[in-house]
Protein backbone atom coordinates (compact mmCIF):
# COMPACT_ATOMS: atom_id res chain seq x y z
CA UNK A 1 0.00 0.00 0.00
CA UNK A 2 1.24 3.48 -0.86
CA UNK A 3 0.07 6.60 0.97
CA UNK A 4 0.09 10.16 -0.43
CA UNK A 5 2.38 12.65 1.29
CA UNK A 6 2.70 15.83 -0.83
CA UNK A 7 2.54 17.12 -4.39
CA UNK A 8 4.92 19.83 -5.62
CA UNK A 9 4.11 22.56 -8.20
CA UNK A 10 6.07 20.75 -10.94
CA UNK A 11 3.69 17.79 -10.56
CA UNK A 12 6.07 15.63 -8.54
CA UNK A 13 4.00 13.53 -6.15
CA UNK A 14 5.51 11.93 -3.06
CA UNK A 15 4.04 8.73 -1.67
CA UNK A 16 5.30 6.27 0.94
CA UNK A 17 4.74 2.59 1.59
CA UNK A 18 3.61 0.49 4.48
CA UNK A 19 6.36 -0.68 6.78
CA UNK A 20 7.76 -3.97 5.51
CA UNK A 21 10.52 -6.31 6.61
CA UNK A 22 13.42 -6.66 4.18
CA UNK A 23 15.55 -9.76 3.56
CA UNK A 24 17.74 -8.84 6.56
CA UNK A 25 14.79 -8.59 8.97
CA UNK A 26 14.93 -4.79 9.10
CA UNK A 27 11.78 -2.63 9.06
CA UNK A 28 11.78 -0.49 5.91
CA UNK A 29 9.66 2.05 4.06
CA UNK A 30 9.91 3.08 0.41
CA UNK A 31 9.47 6.78 -0.39
CA UNK A 32 8.54 7.29 -4.04
CA UNK A 33 8.84 10.53 -6.04
CA UNK A 34 7.11 10.66 -9.42
CA UNK A 35 6.11 13.32 -11.93
CA UNK A 36 4.30 12.97 -15.22
CA UNK A 37 6.10 13.79 -18.45
CA UNK A 38 4.97 13.79 -22.06
CA UNK A 39 6.58 10.33 -22.43
CA UNK A 40 5.45 8.76 -19.13
CA UNK A 41 6.95 9.45 -15.71
CA UNK A 42 10.16 10.44 -13.98
CA UNK A 43 10.53 8.23 -10.88
CA UNK A 44 12.84 7.94 -7.89
CA UNK A 45 12.38 5.55 -4.98
CA UNK A 46 14.40 5.84 -1.77
CA UNK A 47 14.47 3.04 0.82
CA UNK A 48 14.42 3.87 4.52
CA UNK A 49 16.31 3.51 6.80
CA UNK A 50 19.33 3.11 4.46
CA UNK A 51 18.40 6.09 2.20
CA UNK A 52 19.46 3.94 -0.76
CA UNK A 53 18.05 4.92 -4.14
CA UNK A 54 16.45 1.75 -5.45
CA UNK A 55 14.79 3.23 -8.56
CA UNK A 56 15.91 6.20 -10.67
CA UNK A 57 14.18 6.45 -14.02
CA UNK A 58 13.62 9.45 -16.22
CA UNK A 59 15.07 12.94 -16.14
CA UNK A 60 15.37 14.11 -12.56
CA UNK A 61 18.52 16.23 -12.17
CA UNK A 62 21.22 15.61 -9.59
CA UNK A 63 19.97 18.70 -7.72
CA UNK A 64 16.44 17.28 -7.61
CA UNK A 65 17.77 13.96 -6.34
CA UNK A 66 19.62 15.76 -3.55
CA UNK A 67 16.40 17.60 -2.69
CA UNK A 68 14.53 14.27 -2.52
CA UNK A 69 17.21 12.81 -0.26
CA UNK A 70 16.90 15.83 2.04
CA UNK A 71 13.10 15.53 2.14
CA UNK A 72 13.38 11.82 2.92
CA UNK A 73 15.96 12.35 5.66
CA UNK A 74 14.07 15.24 7.27
CA UNK A 75 10.73 13.42 7.14
CA UNK A 76 11.80 9.86 7.98
CA UNK A 77 10.21 9.93 11.43
CA UNK A 78 6.92 11.13 9.89
CA UNK A 79 6.99 8.42 7.23
CA UNK A 80 7.35 5.76 9.94
CA UNK A 81 4.69 7.38 12.13
CA UNK A 82 2.10 7.75 9.37
CA UNK A 83 2.86 4.35 7.91
CA UNK A 84 2.01 2.79 11.28
CA UNK A 85 -1.22 4.86 11.35
CA UNK A 86 -2.29 3.85 7.84
CA UNK A 87 -1.32 7.09 6.13
CA UNK A 88 -2.13 10.73 6.70
CA UNK A 89 -5.69 11.60 7.55
CA UNK A 90 -7.12 14.30 5.30
CA UNK A 91 -10.36 16.17 5.97
Secondary structure, 3 states (H helix, E strand, C coil): CEEEEEECCCCCEEEEECCEECCCCCEEEEEEEEEEECCEEEEEEEEECCCEEEEEECCCCHHHHHHHHHHHHHHHHHHHHHHHCCCCCCC
